[in-house]
Amino acid sequence: MNEERKFKVLIVDDEDDIIGLLTLHLKMKRYDVLAATDGVKGLDVANKERPDIILLDVMMPGIDGIEVLRQIKSHPDQYDGVPVVILTNMVSDKVVKECLTLGASEYFVKTE
């Protein structure tokens, strides 16, 4: 029996352990999971695959998550209704405020 998956989730994070852990958990819940290890690849995957939700780190090589968020939110026709959830080690109030102002749906701090 071939069941359809609930959602397509894009994880954009430069930490392989984070991608692996989230992928494992989400696949167990029957989600389709896509991953990218930097902001440029994340935008490329988002543009090609049209995810239902994006889990986005802030500190990454190349363009950072804030710029990725800015670019995604500057194309509302393409990403209308696609929530972007920030998952990061950054706890700066300034960064939190900037992400939420740019249109992030939620902001979670990764802890060790």
Secondary structure as GFF3:
##gff-version 3
##sequence-region A 1 112
A	DSSP	beta_strand	8	12	.	.	.	ID=ss1
A	DSSP	alpha_helix	16	28	.	.	.	ID=ss2
A	DSSP	beta_strand	32	36	.	.	.	ID=ss3
A	DSSP	alpha_helix	39	49	.	.	.	ID=ss4
A	DSSP	beta_strand	53	56	.	.	.	ID=ss5
A	DSSP	alpha_helix	65	73	.	.	.	ID=ss6
A	DSSP	alpha_helix	76	79	.	.	.	ID=ss7
A	DSSP	beta_strand	84	88	.	.	.	ID=ss8
A	DSSP	alpha_helix	93	102	.	.	.	ID=ss9
A	DSSP	beta_strand	106	109	.	.	.	ID=ss10
###
